[in-house]
Amino acid sequence: MSNGLLLLPDFLLIVCGFLLCRYTALDRPIWESAERLVYYLLFPVLLFNSIVKTPLQPAQTLGLAGAGIGVILCGVVLAFSLRRWPGVDARLHASGAQIAFRFNSYVALALAERLGGSQGVASMALLIALGVPLANVAAVWSLARHGGHNYLKEIARNPLIISTVAGLMANAAGVSFPEAVATTLQRIGVAALPIGLLAVGAGLRVGGLMKGPWLAATLLGIRHAVLPAIGLGLTLLLALPPEQRYIAVLFAAMPTASSAFVLASRMGGDGPYVAALVTASTLLGMLSIPIWLALI
């Protein structure tokens, strides 16, 4: 119950986004622009800034990093193996496979701050820095292979991958910014979380799952049941300290990335199907995250 109350404000932002989009003049076209703003500017800046300011301490974070990478790789393998199932529509699979292993970074950072303060944000930023390139490379590869896109070109222009790599390079080089620049970056990044959560709510859609209900159920099962269980098992296997265990399981239990719909639509996938999967994953995450945290 205490975890649920901690997470409630961020989930209420998602509900506010849904209500604003459905019942006010702030309708869908406005939120589509907001999604692009978050995806191409606000969140990359937040990600870059978080990585630059996070001390790289391999000895203390090696286990946490291993747990995060292990969760993503298991999700990729399980999701891609579904392609061999008889009767699975190739386009739906190429579009929806990313649902099983991508994660909502806006929600992850917001909840990490509530659960672990600045140290929680730093730990989650590390997992995001490792997970974003890995998950996005796998998602782009699946869609590019099906749609005939140039895979390397799509990877090279993905804003989340660019900001992650830039942040790691700047961190390793010890780059520091003048106070005016650092403050500007900080303020841009702060805007990403509330606007991103509102945009997640505005993008909730309930139709579309009937195109491939069994595929949808399996992908959502991987995302919300299998991966959190794997994450919890890895934290025990690696004997992570309690504060890192919370963050690792929280990371594994995240709802899928709301930008999955943007990526699928831009690369010729089935946008409505992915939008419905994102909606279902977000709603499931509201229920499942407190449960998984309570199991630690």
C-alpha positions as CSV (number, residue, x, y, z in Angstrom):
1,M,0.0,0.0,0.0
2,S,2.8,2.4,0.8
3,N,4.5,1.8,-2.5
4,G,1.2,2.3,-4.3
5,L,0.7,5.7,-2.6
6,L,4.2,6.7,-3.5
7,L,3.5,5.9,-7.2
8,L,0.1,7.4,-7.2
9,P,1.0,11.0,-8.1
10,D,2.8,9.9,-11.3
11,F,0.0,7.6,-12.3
12,L,-2.5,10.5,-11.7
13,L,-0.5,12.6,-14.2
14,I,-1.2,9.8,-16.7
15,V,-4.9,9.9,-15.9
16,C,-4.9,13.7,-16.2
17,G,-3.4,13.4,-19.7
18,F,-6.1,11.0,-20.7
19,L,-8.9,13.3,-19.4
20,L,-7.4,16.4,-20.9
21,C,-7.1,14.8,-24.3
22,R,-10.7,13.3,-24.3
23,Y,-12.7,16.0,-22.6
24,T,-11.1,19.4,-23.3
25,A,-9.9,21.5,-26.2
26,L,-6.4,20.0,-25.7
27,D,-7.2,17.2,-28.2
28,R,-5.0,14.6,-29.9
29,P,-3.2,16.8,-32.4
30,I,-1.8,18.9,-29.6
31,W,-0.5,15.9,-27.7
32,E,1.0,14.4,-30.8
33,S,3.1,17.6,-31.0
34,A,3.9,17.2,-27.3
35,E,5.0,13.6,-27.8
36,R,7.4,14.7,-30.6
37,L,8.8,17.5,-28.3
38,V,9.4,15.0,-25.5
39,Y,10.8,12.3,-27.8
40,Y,13.2,14.6,-29.9
41,L,14.2,17.2,-27.3
42,L,13.1,17.1,-23.7
43,F,13.8,13.4,-22.9
44,P,17.1,13.2,-24.8
45,V,18.3,16.3,-22.8
46,L,17.1,14.7,-19.5
47,L,18.8,11.4,-20.4
48,F,22.0,13.2,-21.4
49,N,22.0,15.4,-18.3
50,S,21.4,12.4,-16.0
51,I,24.2,10.4,-17.5
52,V,26.7,13.2,-17.4
53,K,26.0,13.9,-13.7
54,T,26.0,10.2,-12.7
55,P,29.4,9.1,-11.4
56,L,30.7,6.0,-13.3
57,Q,31.5,3.5,-10.5
58,P,31.9,0.1,-12.2
59,A,32.9,-1.7,-9.0
60,Q,29.7,-0.6,-7.2
61,T,27.3,-0.8,-10.1
62,L,28.5,-3.9,-12.0
63,G,25.9,-6.1,-10.5
64,L,23.1,-3.6,-11.1
65,A,24.2,-3.2,-14.7
66,G,24.3,-6.9,-15.2
67,A,20.8,-7.3,-13.9
68,G,19.5,-4.6,-16.2
69,I,21.2,-5.9,-19.3
70,G,20.1,-9.5,-18.4
71,V,16.4,-8.4,-18.2
72,I,16.6,-6.6,-21.6
73,L,18.3,-9.5,-23.3
74,C,15.8,-12.0,-21.9
75,G,13.0,-9.9,-23.2
76,V,14.5,-9.6,-26.7
77,V,15.1,-13.3,-27.0
78,L,11.6,-14.2,-25.8
79,A,9.9,-11.6,-28.0
80,F,11.8,-12.6,-31.1
81,S,11.1,-16.3,-30.5
82,L,7.4,-15.6,-30.9
83,R,8.0,-14.9,-34.6
84,R,8.3,-18.7,-35.1
85,W,4.9,-19.4,-33.7
86,P,2.4,-20.7,-36.3
87,G,-0.1,-18.2,-37.4
88,V,1.7,-15.1,-36.1
89,D,1.3,-12.1,-38.4
90,A,4.7,-10.9,-39.4
91,R,3.8,-7.2,-39.5
92,L,2.1,-7.3,-36.1
93,H,5.1,-9.1,-34.6
94,A,7.6,-6.7,-36.1
95,S,5.5,-3.8,-34.7
96,G,4.7,-5.3,-31.3
97,A,7.8,-7.2,-30.3
98,Q,9.3,-4.1,-28.8
99,I,6.5,-4.0,-26.3
100,A,8.0,-7.0,-24.5
101,F,11.5,-5.5,-23.8
102,R,11.2,-1.7,-24.1
103,F,10.5,0.4,-21.0
104,N,8.9,3.7,-20.2
105,S,11.9,5.8,-19.1
106,Y,9.7,8.8,-18.0
107,V,7.9,6.6,-15.5
108,A,11.1,4.9,-14.5
109,L,12.9,8.1,-13.5
110,A,9.8,9.6,-11.8
111,L,9.3,6.5,-9.7
112,A,13.0,6.0,-8.9
113,E,13.1,9.5,-7.5
114,R,10.1,8.8,-5.3
115,L,11.5,5.5,-4.0
116,G,15.2,6.3,-3.8
117,G,15.7,10.0,-4.0
118,S,18.8,11.3,-5.9
119,Q,20.6,8.0,-5.5
120,G,17.6,6.1,-7.0
121,V,17.6,8.5,-10.0
122,A,21.4,7.9,-10.5
123,S,20.9,4.1,-10.4
124,M,18.0,4.3,-12.8
125,A,19.8,6.6,-15.1
126,L,22.6,4.0,-15.3
127,L,20.1,1.3,-16.3
128,I,18.4,3.6,-18.8
129,A,21.8,4.5,-20.3
130,L,22.6,0.8,-20.8
131,G,19.0,-0.3,-21.7
132,V,18.0,2.4,-24.2
133,P,20.6,1.6,-26.9
134,L,20.1,-2.1,-26.5
135,A,16.3,-2.0,-26.5
136,N,16.1,0.6,-29.3
137,V,18.6,-1.3,-31.5
138,A,16.5,-4.5,-31.2
139,A,13.2,-2.6,-31.8
140,V,14.6,-0.8,-34.9
141,W,16.1,-4.0,-36.2
142,S,12.8,-5.8,-36.0
143,L,10.9,-3.1,-37.8
144,A,13.7,-2.3,-40.4
145,R,14.0,-6.0,-41.3
146,H,10.2,-6.2,-42.0
147,G,9.8,-2.9,-43.7
148,G,13.0,-2.9,-45.7
149,H,14.5,0.2,-44.0
150,N,18.2,1.0,-43.8
151,Y,19.0,-0.4,-40.3
152,L,22.2,1.6,-39.6
153,K,20.6,4.8,-40.8
154,E,17.6,4.3,-38.4
155,I,20.0,3.6,-35.5
156,A,22.2,6.6,-36.2
157,R,19.3,9.1,-36.1
158,N,17.5,7.7,-33.0
159,P,17.5,10.6,-30.5
160,L,17.6,8.3,-27.5
161,I,20.6,6.4,-28.7
162,I,22.3,9.6,-29.7
163,S,21.8,11.3,-26.3
164,T,22.9,8.2,-24.4
165,V,26.1,7.8,-26.3
166,A,26.8,11.5,-26.1
167,G,26.2,11.4,-22.3
168,L,28.5,8.5,-21.8
169,M,31.2,10.1,-23.9
170,A,30.9,13.4,-22.0
171,N,30.9,11.6,-18.7
172,A,34.0,9.7,-19.6
173,A,35.8,12.8,-20.8
174,G,34.9,14.7,-17.6
175,V,33.0,17.5,-19.5
176,S,31.5,20.2,-17.3
177,F,29.3,23.1,-18.5
178,P,29.1,26.7,-17.5
179,E,26.4,27.4,-14.9
180,A,24.1,29.1,-17.3
181,V,24.3,26.1,-19.7
182,A,23.9,23.5,-16.9
183,T,20.9,25.3,-15.5
184,T,19.3,25.5,-19.0
185,L,19.8,21.8,-19.6
186,Q,18.5,21.0,-16.1
187,R,15.3,23.0,-16.7
188,I,14.7,21.4,-20.1
189,G,15.1,17.9,-18.6
190,V,12.8,18.7,-15.6
191,A,10.0,19.4,-18.1
192,A,10.3,16.0,-19.7
193,L,8.8,13.9,-16.9
194,P,5.5,15.7,-16.3
195,I,4.9,16.4,-20.0
196,G,5.9,12.9,-20.9
197,L,3.6,11.4,-18.3
198,L,0.7,13.6,-19.5
199,A,1.5,12.6,-23.1
200,V,1.4,8.9,-22.1
201,G,-2.1,9.4,-20.7
202,A,-3.2,11.3,-23.8
203,G,-2.0,8.5,-26.0
204,L,-4.0,5.7,-24.2
205,R,-6.2,3.8,-26.7
206,V,-8.3,0.7,-26.1
207,G,-8.9,-0.5,-29.6
208,G,-6.6,-2.5,-31.9
209,L,-5.7,-5.6,-29.8
210,M,-8.2,-7.8,-31.6
211,K,-6.0,-7.9,-34.6
212,G,-3.7,-10.3,-32.7
213,P,-5.0,-11.1,-29.2
214,W,-2.9,-14.1,-28.5
215,L,0.3,-12.3,-29.6
216,A,-0.7,-9.3,-27.5
217,A,-1.4,-11.4,-24.4
218,T,2.0,-13.1,-24.7
219,L,3.9,-9.9,-25.2
220,L,2.2,-8.3,-22.3
221,G,2.8,-11.4,-20.2
222,I,6.5,-11.2,-20.9
223,R,6.6,-7.5,-20.1
224,H,4.7,-7.6,-16.8
225,A,5.1,-11.2,-15.4
226,V,8.2,-12.9,-16.9
227,L,10.7,-10.0,-16.9
228,P,10.0,-8.8,-13.4
229,A,10.4,-12.3,-12.1
230,I,13.7,-12.6,-14.0
231,G,14.8,-9.2,-12.6
232,L,13.9,-10.3,-9.0
233,G,15.8,-13.6,-9.6
234,L,18.9,-11.8,-10.9
235,T,19.0,-9.4,-8.0
236,L,19.0,-12.4,-5.6
237,L,21.6,-14.3,-7.7
238,L,23.9,-11.2,-7.9
239,A,23.3,-10.4,-4.2
240,L,22.5,-6.8,-4.9
241,P,22.1,-4.4,-1.9
242,P,18.5,-3.6,-1.0
243,E,18.5,-0.1,-2.6
244,Q,19.8,-1.5,-5.9
245,R,17.4,-4.4,-5.7
246,Y,14.4,-2.0,-5.5
247,I,15.7,-0.1,-8.6
248,A,16.4,-3.2,-10.6
249,V,13.0,-4.8,-10.0
250,L,11.3,-1.4,-10.7
251,F,13.2,-1.3,-14.0
252,A,12.2,-4.8,-14.9
253,A,8.5,-4.1,-14.0
254,M,8.2,-0.9,-16.0
255,P,5.3,-0.5,-18.6
256,T,6.5,-0.4,-22.1
257,A,7.8,2.8,-23.8
258,S,5.1,5.2,-25.0
259,S,7.4,6.1,-27.9
260,A,7.0,2.5,-29.3
261,F,3.9,3.9,-31.1
262,V,6.0,6.7,-32.6
263,L,8.7,4.3,-33.8
264,A,6.2,1.8,-35.3
265,S,4.2,4.5,-37.1
266,R,7.4,6.2,-38.5
267,M,8.8,2.9,-39.8
268,G,5.6,1.6,-41.5
269,G,4.5,-0.8,-38.7
270,D,0.9,-1.2,-37.4
271,G,0.5,2.0,-35.3
272,P,-3.0,1.3,-33.9
273,Y,-2.0,-2.2,-32.7
274,V,1.1,-0.8,-30.9
275,A,-0.9,2.1,-29.4
276,A,-3.3,-0.4,-27.9
277,L,-0.5,-2.5,-26.5
278,V,1.1,0.6,-25.0
279,T,-2.3,1.4,-23.4
280,A,-2.7,-2.1,-22.0
281,S,0.9,-2.1,-20.7
282,T,0.5,1.2,-19.0
283,L,-2.7,0.1,-17.2
284,L,-1.1,-3.2,-16.2
285,G,1.9,-1.4,-14.9
286,M,-0.3,0.7,-12.5
287,L,-1.5,-2.5,-10.9
288,S,1.6,-4.7,-11.1
289,I,4.5,-2.4,-10.0
290,P,3.4,-2.1,-6.4
291,I,2.9,-5.8,-6.3
292,W,6.4,-6.6,-7.5
293,L,8.0,-4.1,-5.2
294,A,6.0,-5.6,-2.3
295,L,7.5,-9.0,-3.2
296,I,11.1,-7.9,-2.6
